Amino acid sequence: MTTAWHAMTDRANARAGDWVAIHGTGGIGPSALLLAKMLGAQVVVVDIVEEKLT
């Protein structure tokens, strides 16, 4: 969760209304998804394994 928090707030400076693309649904991806949504961002998640996206 701390890695995702650092990525969303310190690196990307994600805010409400921003678009965020998350590459991968491994360990950090779901945390980044939740944090980005909490910050009010629009989120797109991409993964090469289609089953992980449903």
Biopython code that builds the backbone (N, CA, C, O; Angstrom):
import numpy as np
from Bio.PDB.StructureBuilder import StructureBuilder

atoms = [
    (1, "MET", "N", (0.823, -1.189, 0.000)),
    (1, "MET", "CA", (0.000, 0.000, 0.000)),
    (1, "MET", "C", (0.871, 1.258, 0.000)),
    (1, "MET", "O", (0.515, 2.247, -0.642)),
    (2, "THR", "N", (1.998, 1.241, 0.703)),
    (2, "THR", "CA", (2.835, 2.444, 0.754)),
    (2, "THR", "C", (3.457, 2.752, -0.601)),
    (2, "THR", "O", (3.613, 3.922, -0.950)),
    (3, "THR", "N", (3.815, 1.732, -1.369)),
    (3, "THR", "CA", (4.368, 1.961, -2.706)),
    (3, "THR", "C", (3.324, 2.616, -3.600)),
    (3, "THR", "O", (3.626, 3.562, -4.327)),
    (4, "ALA", "N", (2.106, 2.113, -3.545)),
    (4, "ALA", "CA", (1.027, 2.692, -4.348)),
    (4, "ALA", "C", (0.728, 4.126, -3.903)),
    (4, "ALA", "O", (0.492, 4.999, -4.738)),
    (5, "TRP", "N", (0.738, 4.366, -2.603)),
    (5, "TRP", "CA", (0.488, 5.720, -2.083)),
    (5, "TRP", "C", (1.547, 6.690, -2.592)),
    (5, "TRP", "O", (1.222, 7.787, -3.046)),
    (6, "HIS", "N", (2.815, 6.287, -2.518)),
    (6, "HIS", "CA", (3.909, 7.126, -3.008)),
    (6, "HIS", "C", (3.729, 7.406, -4.504)),
    (6, "HIS", "O", (3.926, 8.535, -4.953)),
    (7, "ALA", "N", (3.358, 6.386, -5.268)),
    (7, "ALA", "CA", (3.172, 6.562, -6.710)),
    (7, "ALA", "C", (2.034, 7.530, -7.017)),
    (7, "ALA", "O", (2.159, 8.377, -7.902)),
    (8, "MET", "N", (0.936, 7.408, -6.297)),
    (8, "MET", "CA", (-0.244, 8.244, -6.571)),
    (8, "MET", "C", (-0.086, 9.680, -6.085)),
    (8, "MET", "O", (-0.533, 10.609, -6.758)),
    (9, "THR", "N", (0.543, 9.878, -4.928)),
    (9, "THR", "CA", (0.589, 11.215, -4.330)),
    (9, "THR", "C", (1.896, 11.957, -4.600)),
    (9, "THR", "O", (1.871, 13.129, -4.974)),
    (10, "ASP", "N", (3.026, 11.297, -4.418)),
    (10, "ASP", "CA", (4.312, 11.979, -4.571)),
    (10, "ASP", "C", (4.784, 12.022, -6.024)),
    (10, "ASP", "O", (5.264, 13.056, -6.490)),
    (11, "ARG", "N", (4.650, 10.911, -6.735)),
    (11, "ARG", "CA", (5.154, 10.848, -8.108)),
    (11, "ARG", "C", (4.153, 11.405, -9.121)),
    (11, "ARG", "O", (4.495, 12.278, -9.918)),
    (12, "ALA", "N", (2.922, 10.903, -9.090)),
    (12, "ALA", "CA", (1.928, 11.300, -10.096)),
    (12, "ALA", "C", (1.123, 12.525, -9.686)),
    (12, "ALA", "O", (0.544, 13.199, -10.538)),
    (13, "ASN", "N", (1.080, 12.818, -8.395)),
    (13, "ASN", "CA", (0.271, 13.927, -7.883)),
    (13, "ASN", "C", (-1.175, 13.827, -8.382)),
    (13, "ASN", "O", (-1.764, 14.814, -8.823)),
    (14, "ALA", "N", (-1.732, 12.613, -8.301)),
    (14, "ALA", "CA", (-3.090, 12.354, -8.787)),
    (14, "ALA", "C", (-4.109, 13.117, -7.953)),
    (14, "ALA", "O", (-4.021, 13.175, -6.726)),
    (15, "ARG", "N", (-5.081, 13.701, -8.654)),
    (15, "ARG", "CA", (-6.130, 14.476, -7.994)),
    (15, "ARG", "C", (-7.480, 14.143, -8.611)),
    (15, "ARG", "O", (-7.565, 13.445, -9.622)),
    (16, "ALA", "N", (-8.512, 14.646, -7.993)),
    (16, "ALA", "CA", (-9.868, 14.429, -8.502)),
    (16, "ALA", "C", (-9.968, 14.924, -9.941)),
    (16, "ALA", "O", (-9.533, 16.029, -10.265)),
    (17, "GLY", "N", (-10.545, 14.092, -10.791)),
    (17, "GLY", "CA", (-10.717, 14.446, -12.192)),
    (17, "GLY", "C", (-9.584, 14.018, -13.098)),
    (17, "GLY", "O", (-9.757, 13.992, -14.317)),
    (18, "ASP", "N", (-8.417, 13.677, -12.540)),
    (18, "ASP", "CA", (-7.302, 13.196, -13.353)),
    (18, "ASP", "C", (-7.606, 11.801, -13.887)),
    (18, "ASP", "O", (-8.429, 11.077, -13.326)),
    (19, "TRP", "N", (-6.938, 11.434, -14.971)),
    (19, "TRP", "CA", (-6.983, 10.070, -15.486)),
    (19, "TRP", "C", (-5.704, 9.369, -15.070)),
    (19, "TRP", "O", (-4.614, 9.922, -15.216)),
    (20, "VAL", "N", (-5.831, 8.148, -14.549)),
    (20, "VAL", "CA", (-4.686, 7.353, -14.107)),
    (20, "VAL", "C", (-4.728, 6.015, -14.823)),
    (20, "VAL", "O", (-5.762, 5.346, -14.829)),
    (21, "ALA", "N", (-3.614, 5.616, -15.428)),
    (21, "ALA", "CA", (-3.496, 4.296, -16.052)),
    (21, "ALA", "C", (-2.640, 3.417, -15.153)),
    (21, "ALA", "O", (-1.528, 3.793, -14.783)),
    (22, "ILE", "N", (-3.160, 2.254, -14.805)),
    (22, "ILE", "CA", (-2.438, 1.310, -13.958)),
    (22, "ILE", "C", (-2.104, 0.095, -14.806)),
    (22, "ILE", "O", (-2.989, -0.555, -15.363)),
    (23, "HIS", "N", (-0.815, -0.200, -14.896)),
    (23, "HIS", "CA", (-0.343, -1.312, -15.708)),
    (23, "HIS", "C", (-0.080, -2.516, -14.814)),
    (23, "HIS", "O", (0.892, -2.539, -14.059)),
    (24, "GLY", "N", (-0.941, -3.502, -14.903)),
    (24, "GLY", "CA", (-0.766, -4.736, -14.142)),
    (24, "GLY", "C", (-1.701, -4.832, -12.953)),
    (24, "GLY", "O", (-2.023, -3.836, -12.305)),
    (25, "THR", "N", (-2.129, -6.060, -12.682)),
    (25, "THR", "CA", (-3.030, -6.316, -11.560)),
    (25, "THR", "C", (-2.359, -7.203, -10.527)),
    (25, "THR", "O", (-3.023, -7.975, -9.836)),
    (26, "GLY", "N", (-1.045, -7.092, -10.424)),
    (26, "GLY", "CA", (-0.308, -7.872, -9.426)),
    (26, "GLY", "C", (-0.475, -7.266, -8.044)),
    (26, "GLY", "O", (-1.555, -6.782, -7.708)),
    (27, "GLY", "N", (0.567, -7.286, -7.249)),
    (27, "GLY", "CA", (0.486, -6.838, -5.865)),
    (27, "GLY", "C", (0.204, -5.362, -5.672)),
    (27, "GLY", "O", (-0.548, -4.996, -4.769)),
    (28, "ILE", "N", (0.785, -4.509, -6.491)),
    (28, "ILE", "CA", (0.639, -3.064, -6.313)),
    (28, "ILE", "C", (-0.559, -2.510, -7.081)),
    (28, "ILE", "O", (-1.160, -1.527, -6.648)),
    (29, "GLY", "N", (-0.911, -3.111, -8.194)),
    (29, "GLY", "CA", (-2.000, -2.622, -9.035)),
    (29, "GLY", "C", (-3.320, -2.413, -8.315)),
    (29, "GLY", "O", (-3.898, -1.331, -8.417)),
    (30, "PRO", "N", (-3.826, -3.422, -7.579)),
    (30, "PRO", "CA", (-5.102, -3.225, -6.880)),
    (30, "PRO", "C", (-5.043, -2.108, -5.830)),
    (30, "PRO", "O", (-6.012, -1.371, -5.648)),
    (31, "SER", "N", (-3.914, -1.990, -5.150)),
    (31, "SER", "CA", (-3.764, -0.908, -4.167)),
    (31, "SER", "C", (-3.767, 0.445, -4.867)),
    (31, "SER", "O", (-4.395, 1.391, -4.392)),
    (32, "ALA", "N", (-3.070, 0.538, -5.989)),
    (32, "ALA", "CA", (-3.048, 1.783, -6.749)),
    (32, "ALA", "C", (-4.442, 2.127, -7.261)),
    (32, "ALA", "O", (-4.830, 3.295, -7.266)),
    (33, "LEU", "N", (-5.195, 1.123, -7.691)),
    (33, "LEU", "CA", (-6.565, 1.336, -8.148)),
    (33, "LEU", "C", (-7.423, 1.937, -7.040)),
    (33, "LEU", "O", (-8.106, 2.939, -7.253)),
    (34, "LEU", "N", (-7.389, 1.330, -5.869)),
    (34, "LEU", "CA", (-8.199, 1.821, -4.752)),
    (34, "LEU", "C", (-7.805, 3.236, -4.338)),
    (34, "LEU", "O", (-8.668, 4.080, -4.095)),
    (35, "LEU", "N", (-6.508, 3.493, -4.259)),
    (35, "LEU", "CA", (-6.053, 4.825, -3.856)),
    (35, "LEU", "C", (-6.421, 5.883, -4.888)),
    (35, "LEU", "O", (-6.856, 6.978, -4.532)),
    (36, "ALA", "N", (-6.248, 5.557, -6.163)),
    (36, "ALA", "CA", (-6.600, 6.520, -7.207)),
    (36, "ALA", "C", (-8.085, 6.850, -7.157)),
    (36, "ALA", "O", (-8.469, 8.011, -7.298)),
    (37, "LYS", "N", (-8.922, 5.836, -6.957)),
    (37, "LYS", "CA", (-10.364, 6.075, -6.843)),
    (37, "LYS", "C", (-10.681, 6.910, -5.605)),
    (37, "LYS", "O", (-11.539, 7.792, -5.656)),
    (38, "MET", "N", (-9.995, 6.639, -4.492)),
    (38, "MET", "CA", (-10.203, 7.428, -3.276)),
    (38, "MET", "C", (-9.833, 8.890, -3.492)),
    (38, "MET", "O", (-10.446, 9.783, -2.906)),
    (39, "LEU", "N", (-8.831, 9.135, -4.333)),
    (39, "LEU", "CA", (-8.406, 10.500, -4.632)),
    (39, "LEU", "C", (-9.326, 11.174, -5.647)),
    (39, "LEU", "O", (-9.177, 12.365, -5.925)),
    (40, "GLY", "N", (-10.273, 10.421, -6.201)),
    (40, "GLY", "CA", (-11.229, 10.985, -7.144)),
    (40, "GLY", "C", (-10.814, 10.916, -8.597)),
    (40, "GLY", "O", (-11.424, 11.565, -9.447)),
    (41, "ALA", "N", (-9.781, 10.137, -8.899)),
    (41, "ALA", "CA", (-9.297, 10.026, -10.273)),
    (41, "ALA", "C", (-10.136, 9.028, -11.070)),
    (41, "ALA", "O", (-10.752, 8.123, -10.509)),
    (42, "GLN", "N", (-10.145, 9.212, -12.376)),
    (42, "GLN", "CA", (-10.707, 8.231, -13.304)),
    (42, "GLN", "C", (-9.598, 7.220, -13.572)),
    (42, "GLN", "O", (-8.455, 7.615, -13.799)),
    (43, "VAL", "N", (-9.909, 5.925, -13.550)),
    (43, "VAL", "CA", (-8.860, 4.908, -13.597)),
    (43, "VAL", "C", (-9.078, 3.944, -14.758)),
    (43, "VAL", "O", (-10.198, 3.509, -15.025)),
    (44, "VAL", "N", (-7.976, 3.620, -15.443)),
    (44, "VAL", "CA", (-7.942, 2.577, -16.458)),
    (44, "VAL", "C", (-6.881, 1.580, -16.016)),
    (44, "VAL", "O", (-5.746, 1.961, -15.731)),
    (45, "VAL", "N", (-7.252, 0.294, -15.957)),
    (45, "VAL", "CA", (-6.310, -0.756, -15.574)),
    (45, "VAL", "C", (-6.049, -1.635, -16.792)),
    (45, "VAL", "O", (-6.981, -2.035, -17.489)),
    (46, "VAL", "N", (-4.770, -1.932, -17.044)),
    (46, "VAL", "CA", (-4.363, -2.738, -18.189)),
    (46, "VAL", "C", (-3.559, -3.929, -17.693)),
    (46, "VAL", "O", (-2.695, -3.784, -16.828)),
    (47, "ASP", "N", (-3.844, -5.118, -18.246)),
    (47, "ASP", "CA", (-3.081, -6.318, -17.910)),
    (47, "ASP", "C", (-3.088, -7.237, -19.123)),
    (47, "ASP", "O", (-4.041, -7.226, -19.903)),
    (48, "ILE", "N", (-2.035, -8.032, -19.289)),
    (48, "ILE", "CA", (-1.985, -8.940, -20.432)),
    (48, "ILE", "C", (-2.851, -10.176, -20.224)),
    (48, "ILE", "O", (-3.162, -10.878, -21.186)),
    (49, "VAL", "N", (-3.244, -10.454, -18.984)),
    (49, "VAL", "CA", (-4.115, -11.590, -18.685)),
    (49, "VAL", "C", (-5.539, -11.060, -18.551)),
    (49, "VAL", "O", (-5.888, -10.453, -17.539)),
    (50, "GLU", "N", (-6.356, -11.291, -19.571)),
    (50, "GLU", "CA", (-7.698, -10.712, -19.614)),
    (50, "GLU", "C", (-8.566, -11.135, -18.432)),
    (50, "GLU", "O", (-9.391, -10.347, -17.968)),
    (51, "GLU", "N", (-8.399, -12.351, -17.939)),
    (51, "GLU", "CA", (-9.213, -12.840, -16.822)),
    (51, "GLU", "C", (-9.015, -12.022, -15.548)),
    (51, "GLU", "O", (-9.912, -11.970, -14.707)),
    (52, "LYS", "N", (-7.869, -11.391, -15.395)),
    (52, "LYS", "CA", (-7.612, -10.587, -14.204)),
    (52, "LYS", "C", (-8.372, -9.263, -14.216)),
    (52, "LYS", "O", (-8.447, -8.582, -13.193)),
    (53, "LEU", "N", (-8.927, -8.900, -15.348)),
    (53, "LEU", "CA", (-9.602, -7.616, -15.484)),
    (53, "LEU", "C", (-11.102, -7.698, -15.236)),
    (53, "LEU", "O", (-11.787, -6.676, -15.256)),
    (54, "THR", "N", (-11.615, -8.891, -15.004)),
    (54, "THR", "CA", (-13.063, -9.027, -14.797)),
    (54, "THR", "C", (-13.409, -9.251, -13.355)),
    (54, "THR", "O", (-14.584, -9.385, -13.015)),
]
sb = StructureBuilder()
sb.init_structure("model")
sb.init_model(0)
sb.init_chain("A")
sb.init_seg("    ")
for serial, (resi, resn, name, xyz) in enumerate(atoms, 1):
    if name == "N":
        sb.init_residue(resn, " ", resi, " ")
    sb.init_atom(name, np.array(xyz, "f"), 0.0, 1.0, " ", f" {name:<3s}", serial, name[0])
structure = sb.get_structure()
